[in-house]
């Protein structure tokens, strides 16, 4: 009696196990609900008079909806789960006060509160831009008076990259207070204070520098 070879059967079982494992890992890596980059947090500022772009990750093919200040838009996540929603421009004077940004898909909703519309500027450079307010001439006095609720800071972490990134590592947006302003760029702080006074609109600063 000829004994049947078992090797093909074992190979077939291994293939099934490998496929199931791959599927489980793939599903585990998909976001449970819509995800946004770290720069989207409470207290953020969006640039006025330009389209408001909201991007992130969701399940491939999912319909994602975003709304802020009465404007709403949708987009389909691509095969990699990436999506971009572009809302109409907002005017800081016409959109006064804190707004709520809501981004959702079928699996969940993200809510970002205390969003302001105004001017957003990138503070980039080397040691001159890095120099903190607390160490500047008159810094102690400036820190003590740094109570500007319509000025916001986002401090990024330095991270070199050979290609554009979809997210920025860093802390959450912070309202300008003595505590948050002390270690922020002195150049950035004084610029924001002057700009906010001159234009009478909120100002958001993104600190990205390397000494």
C-alpha positions as CSV (number, residue, x, y, z in Angstrom):
1,X,0.0,0.0,0.0
2,X,1.4,3.3,-1.0
3,X,1.7,5.9,1.8
4,X,0.3,9.3,0.9
5,X,2.8,12.2,1.1
6,X,1.9,14.6,3.9
7,X,4.2,17.4,2.9
8,X,1.7,19.2,0.6
9,X,-1.0,19.0,3.3
10,X,1.4,20.5,5.9
11,X,2.4,23.2,3.4
12,X,-1.2,24.0,2.8
13,X,-1.9,24.3,6.6
14,X,1.1,26.6,7.0
15,X,-0.2,28.8,4.1
16,X,-3.6,29.1,5.8
17,X,-2.0,30.0,9.2
18,X,0.3,32.6,7.5
19,X,-2.6,34.2,5.6
20,X,-4.7,34.4,8.7
21,X,-1.9,35.9,10.7
22,X,-1.2,38.5,7.9
23,X,-4.9,39.4,7.9
24,X,-5.1,39.8,11.7
25,X,-2.0,42.0,11.7
26,X,-3.4,44.1,8.8
27,X,-6.7,44.6,10.6
28,X,-4.9,45.5,13.8
29,X,-2.9,48.2,12.0
30,X,-6.0,49.9,10.7
31,X,-7.2,52.8,12.8
32,X,-10.3,51.9,14.9
33,X,-11.7,55.3,14.0
34,X,-10.6,58.3,12.1
35,X,-7.1,59.7,13.2
36,X,-5.6,63.1,12.8
37,X,-2.0,64.3,12.9
38,X,-0.7,65.7,16.2
39,X,-1.0,69.3,15.1
40,X,-4.8,69.0,15.3
41,X,-5.5,69.5,19.0
42,X,-7.6,71.8,21.2
43,X,-6.6,75.5,21.1
44,X,-5.3,75.3,17.5
45,X,-5.4,78.1,15.0
46,X,-6.3,77.7,11.4
47,X,-5.2,80.1,8.7
48,X,-7.8,82.7,7.7
49,X,-8.7,83.5,4.0
50,X,-7.2,80.2,2.8
51,X,-8.9,76.8,2.3
52,X,-9.0,74.9,5.5
53,X,-7.3,71.5,4.9
54,X,-7.9,68.6,7.2
55,X,-6.1,65.3,6.7
56,X,-5.5,62.1,8.4
57,X,-6.1,58.3,8.5
58,X,-9.2,56.2,8.4
59,X,-10.2,52.8,7.1
60,X,-9.6,52.4,3.4
61,X,-12.7,53.5,1.5
62,X,-14.3,55.1,4.5
63,X,-16.3,58.3,4.1
64,X,-14.9,61.0,6.4
65,X,-16.8,64.2,7.2
66,X,-15.3,67.4,8.7
67,X,-17.1,70.5,9.9
68,X,-16.0,73.8,11.5
69,X,-17.6,77.3,11.8
70,X,-20.6,76.2,9.7
71,X,-18.6,74.8,6.9
72,X,-18.7,71.0,6.1
73,X,-17.0,68.7,3.6
74,X,-16.4,65.0,3.0
75,X,-13.8,62.8,1.4
76,X,-13.2,59.1,0.8
77,X,-10.1,57.5,2.4
78,X,-7.8,56.0,-0.3
79,X,-6.5,52.4,-0.4
80,X,-4.0,53.3,2.3
81,X,-6.5,55.0,4.5
82,X,-5.4,58.5,3.8
83,X,-7.8,61.4,3.3
84,X,-7.8,65.1,2.7
85,X,-10.8,67.4,3.2
86,X,-10.7,71.0,2.0
87,X,-13.2,73.4,3.5
88,X,-13.9,77.0,2.2
89,X,-11.7,79.8,3.5
90,X,-12.8,81.5,6.8
91,X,-12.4,85.1,7.8
92,X,-11.1,85.8,11.3
93,X,-13.3,88.9,11.8
94,X,-16.4,87.0,10.6
95,X,-15.6,83.9,12.6
96,X,-14.9,85.5,15.9
97,X,-14.7,83.3,19.1
98,X,-13.8,79.7,19.7
99,X,-15.0,77.1,17.2
100,X,-15.4,73.4,17.3
101,X,-13.8,71.1,14.6
102,X,-15.6,67.8,14.3
103,X,-14.2,65.0,12.1
104,X,-16.0,61.7,11.9
105,X,-16.5,58.4,10.0
106,X,-18.8,55.5,10.5
107,X,-16.6,54.2,13.4
108,X,-16.3,57.3,15.5
109,X,-15.9,61.0,16.0
110,X,-13.1,63.3,16.9
111,X,-13.9,66.7,18.5
112,X,-11.3,69.5,18.6
113,X,-12.4,72.4,20.8
114,X,-11.4,76.1,21.2
115,X,-10.3,76.4,17.6
116,X,-9.6,80.0,16.4
117,X,-9.4,81.4,12.9
118,X,-6.5,83.9,12.3
119,X,-2.9,84.1,11.2
120,X,-0.6,81.0,11.4
121,X,3.1,81.5,11.1
122,X,6.1,79.1,11.1
123,X,9.0,80.0,13.4
124,X,11.9,78.2,11.8
125,X,15.7,78.7,11.9
126,X,18.6,78.1,14.2
127,X,19.9,79.5,17.5
128,X,18.4,83.0,17.0
129,X,14.9,81.6,16.6
130,X,15.5,79.0,19.3
131,X,16.4,81.5,22.0
132,X,13.6,81.4,24.6
133,X,11.7,84.4,25.8
134,X,12.7,83.9,29.4
135,X,16.4,84.6,28.5
136,X,15.8,87.6,26.3
137,X,16.4,91.2,27.3
138,X,13.4,92.2,29.4
139,X,12.3,88.5,29.2
140,X,11.3,88.2,32.9
141,X,9.0,91.2,32.5
142,X,7.6,89.9,29.2
143,X,6.9,86.5,30.7
144,X,5.1,88.0,33.6
145,X,2.8,89.8,31.2
146,X,2.4,87.0,28.7
147,X,-1.4,86.6,29.1
148,X,-2.7,86.6,25.5
149,X,-5.5,84.1,25.1
150,X,-5.7,84.7,21.3
151,X,-2.1,83.8,20.8
152,X,-1.4,80.1,20.6
153,X,1.9,78.0,20.4
154,X,2.6,74.6,18.9
155,X,6.2,73.4,19.7
156,X,7.3,70.7,17.3
157,X,10.1,68.2,18.1
158,X,13.1,68.3,15.9
159,X,13.1,65.3,13.5
160,X,15.1,65.1,10.3
161,X,13.4,63.6,7.3
162,X,14.4,63.0,3.7
163,X,10.8,63.3,2.5
164,X,7.7,65.3,3.4
165,X,5.9,64.0,6.5
166,X,2.1,63.8,7.1
167,X,2.4,64.5,10.8
168,X,4.5,66.7,13.0
169,X,5.8,65.3,16.3
170,X,5.3,67.7,19.1
171,X,3.2,68.8,22.0
172,X,-0.4,70.0,21.8
173,X,-1.3,73.6,21.0
174,X,-1.0,75.8,24.1
175,X,-2.7,79.1,24.9
176,X,-0.2,81.9,25.5
177,X,0.4,82.3,29.2
178,X,3.5,83.1,31.4
179,X,4.1,79.3,31.6
180,X,3.8,78.4,27.9
181,X,5.6,81.5,26.7
182,X,8.6,81.3,28.9
183,X,10.4,78.6,26.8
184,X,9.0,79.5,23.5
185,X,11.0,81.5,20.9
186,X,11.5,85.1,22.0
187,X,11.5,86.2,18.3
188,X,8.3,84.3,17.8
189,X,6.6,85.7,20.9
190,X,7.3,89.4,20.2
191,X,6.3,89.0,16.6
192,X,3.0,87.4,17.5
193,X,2.3,90.1,20.1
194,X,2.9,92.9,17.6
195,X,0.9,91.1,14.8
196,X,-2.0,90.4,17.1
197,X,-2.1,94.0,18.2
198,X,-1.9,95.3,14.7
199,X,-4.4,93.0,13.0
200,X,-6.7,92.3,16.0
201,X,-7.0,88.7,15.0
202,X,-5.8,85.4,16.7
203,X,-2.2,84.3,15.9
204,X,-0.9,80.8,15.9
205,X,2.9,80.1,16.0
206,X,4.5,76.8,15.1
207,X,8.0,76.5,16.6
208,X,10.3,74.4,14.5
209,X,14.0,75.2,15.0
210,X,17.4,73.5,15.6
211,X,20.2,75.3,17.3
